[in-house]
């Protein structure tokens, strides 16, 4: 549907990464707490994969998703989120 393919990964304290479960990504997409319409152009596809429109700023998306994942308890202390094209 969208032309941009984004990779969403959880990076642990040792620097090892693994794809975020699609359920996490879907939770963010469906219950977006930011009320920022720029994130309306996102579609969870699979573990670690998110399709997005060209108006979605990756850095802003990463910050918002990381904040949401921390609030939900998905990311443990010392872990971080990495979103890349």
C-alpha positions in Angstrom: 0.0 0.0 0.0 2.7 2.5 1.0 6.0 2.8 -0.9 8.4 3.1 2.1 9.3 -0.1 3.9 10.6 0.5 7.5 12.3 -1.9 9.7 11.5 -1.7 13.4 13.9 -3.5 15.7 14.5 -3.7 19.5 18.2 -3.3 20.4 19.2 -4.9 23.7 22.0 -3.7 26.1 24.6 -5.8 24.2 23.7 -4.1 20.9 22.0 -7.2 19.4 18.8 -6.4 17.5 15.7 -8.4 16.7 12.5 -7.5 14.9 9.7 -6.0 17.1 6.6 -8.2 17.2 3.9 -7.1 14.8 1.5 -6.9 17.8 3.7 -4.1 19.3 3.7 -2.2 16.1 0.0 -2.7 15.6 -0.7 -1.6 19.1 1.1 1.7 18.4 -0.6 2.1 15.0 -4.1 1.4 16.3 -3.8 3.3 19.6 -1.5 6.1 18.6 -1.4 8.3 21.7 0.3 11.2 20.0 -2.8 12.5 18.2 -0.4 13.4 15.4 -2.0 12.8 12.0 1.4 12.3 10.4 1.4 8.7 11.8 -1.9 7.9 10.0 0.1 6.9 7.0 1.6 3.7 8.6 0.6 0.1 8.2 2.1 -2.8 10.3 2.9 -5.7 7.9 4.9 -8.3 9.9 7.3 -8.7 12.7 9.8 -5.8 12.4 8.1 -4.4 9.2 6.1 -1.3 8.8 5.0 0.4 5.6 4.7 4.1 5.6 3.9 7.1 3.4 6.5 9.7 2.4 5.2 12.3 4.8 6.1 10.1 7.9 9.3 11.4 9.5 11.4 8.4 10.5 13.1 10.1 13.5 9.8 11.4 14.9 8.2 8.0 14.4 11.1 6.3 16.2 10.9 8.6 19.2 7.1 8.3 19.4 7.2 4.5 19.1 10.0 4.1 21.6 8.1 6.2 24.1 4.9 4.2 23.6 6.8 0.9 23.9 8.4 2.0 27.2 5.0 3.1 28.5 3.5 -0.4 27.6 6.5 -2.1 29.2 7.7 -3.7 25.9 11.2 -2.2 26.1 13.2 -3.1 29.2 15.7 -0.6 30.8 18.7 -0.3 28.6 16.9 -1.4 25.5 16.2 1.0 22.6 14.3 1.1 19.4 15.7 1.4 16.0 13.6 2.3 13.0 15.3 2.4 9.5 14.4 2.4 5.8 
